[in-house]
Amino acid sequence: MMALPDRSSGKLVAMTAVVVSALLLGACSGAGDSDVRRNAGAQDPTDDVAGLIAKVAPDQPEVIAPSAEGKKLVAEAGDVTVSVPVNPDKAITLNPSSEGKSTALALKVNLPEEVSAGPGRVATDGTVVYEATGDGADAAVQVLQDGSVRLQTITPAPGGPDEFTYTFGEGVSPVSTKDGGIELLQDTGEVALTVGTVGQAWAVDANGTEVATKYKIEGDELIQTVTPGPGAVYPIVADPKITRAWWNTTVYFKRKETRRIGDGLTGLAMVAVAIPDPTIMKIVGAGAGLGWAYVRWIYSSGKCLKFVYVMNAANVWEPYGGDEAGGYCKKKKK
């Protein structure tokens, strides 16, 4: 059994959730009182779900309670603005909060398609809970202090869902990294760039005992498979953690674009305009530290060029190929 972390320092006071729920009642048109109001007196099922997560989940930063803005719940965490919809069919968005960043740079993630749930409600600790409308799994979203977002599924009993499929918006696909991790790549057609990362898969039962789980990638879908053992105690909580990559981004160029960059600044400028992030576009377009002979050598060796951007640090031009970035170097344009 895994050690259960002390959550007392990370809890938000109950008043926060009461205020948020009150705001939701006035702001979320089309949602009934029962959709957003916490029950008076008896223990709220929303808090039951949040309490289970707090009991068994691996240690984490403090949960940030969102504020109601129309039909969305919005939280500022680190340098990321996270928007959590009340409607479970809408996407959660993570957008850099830095000045000059466009909403076009927002990373979207959808709740699993296997989850059929009612509108999101805010628990006392700031967790947004979507209670199942039938015998399926509940879902929960936590915005964490470090700017990451955890999407939990809670399977209540044997026979419930054991696979959960996540998608990340148009043009964004999960790919495996060389170190066994998962990054989210946005393909513009000319370049691909890292817009997010996915934390290691985990699942635990109601006693905090680890349950076997893993990810698999099928096209643009990330599927978490949970395999409970015979001694597993339900409910079972499973989770991917999503982090928006706003300060550490890699830009991948294909073969054609690598050859074009090797022709000099004019070719580089033509390729750079395809990068949706204006800051990185300007840095790449300037070509600082890039040697044209070096790029031509990369191309002649059958590889492609990538640019690694780390805010407030040295930026690096490197070759890549093979299965890196999901085989993007050899990938044909759609």
Disulfide bonds with the S-S distance in Angstrom:
Cys304-Cys329 2.00
